[in-house]
Amino acid sequence: AIDSPIIRQAEKNEIIEALDRQGEWFRVIFLKDSGEATTGYVHESLVTVIEGAPEKITQRVVKPIEEDKPRRKKTTPRREKPVKPKIKKPETQKPQPKQTIPSEQMLKRIGFRFAVGSNYVVGGQLNEGAKGLADFYRETLGISGTYKVRPFHLSYLASTEVFFPLGNIFSIGVGLDYYRGELESVVKFDRTDFADYYSAKPRVDATPISVYIASHPAPFIFIKIGIEYYFAKASYYYRYQTEDFWQEWSGSAKAQGIGFLGGIGYEYEIAPFAKLFIEAVGHYAKIEGFKGTDNYKGRIQA
């Protein structure tokens, strides 16, 4: 038997045109309710063949109108090349060294100092030699009266330091200084007909290298003590001139020695990384063993 759903229920005595016969079934053509022609099957038990009609009917030229069904395009799935997954190698991280962060106060104290100023120099044998030669001429010439050879004590200095914190209170520093001091004195010895002149010009140069420890009891005050090593040079120039002759001596000598320092200072912050400071420092160094040369010149007028 042919299994088929009921497409249309025919009315009694309705004439239906058969296209052909397949066993017990007639293939017939009829109109749907919508007016479209279609085909179907009817069992021989439900119909009566009209007399005179042939049992086998050839297919008519009229083609049944079939419902268009949307055609699906066959698409061939595109084969994609398999993508190899990229395996990222694990990065090996190098252990970083531990960093120590100094305190803000320590960062503020680390730095450089530059200074200019003056220094008091004892003078020692340089001042004694200048006065002693003046006394010699006065006694030799038999000149009476008073005179004064000025001793030199003032020197000018330039200093630079670098210091590092050892904590919140203490710091260590290294310094390099330069001192230079000289003074010229002229003495006039009056005689009956003319005058004699004596001049003296002692000079000292020193370059100490220092290492010191400083304490900061308050943010704006520091105290320091340290040790120094001196490179010193002493020089002199003496000249005596009278009516008929003149003579002069000049010389220089060098020596090295150890000294000490101690001082106190005040700081005033003028910018985040700049301070203005003033300090008073005492230096002590007794340097001996100077070695050098002495030159003499003289001329007697005829």
Secondary structure, 3 states (H helix, E strand, C coil): CCCCCCCCCCCCCCCCEEEEEECCEEEEEEECCCCCEEEEEEEHHHCCCCCCCCCCCCCCCCCCCCCCCCCCCCCCCCCCCCCCCCCCCCCCCCCCCCCCCCCHHHHHHCEEEEEEEEEECCCCHHHHHHHHHHHHHHHHHCCCCCCCCCCCCEEEEEEEEEEEECCCCEEEEEEEEEEEEECCEEEEEECCCCEEEEEECCEEEEEEEEEEEEEEEECCEEEEEEEEEEEEEEEEEEEEECCCEEEEEEEEEEEEEEEEEEEEEEEEEEECCEEEEEEEEEEECCCCCCEEEEEEEEEECC
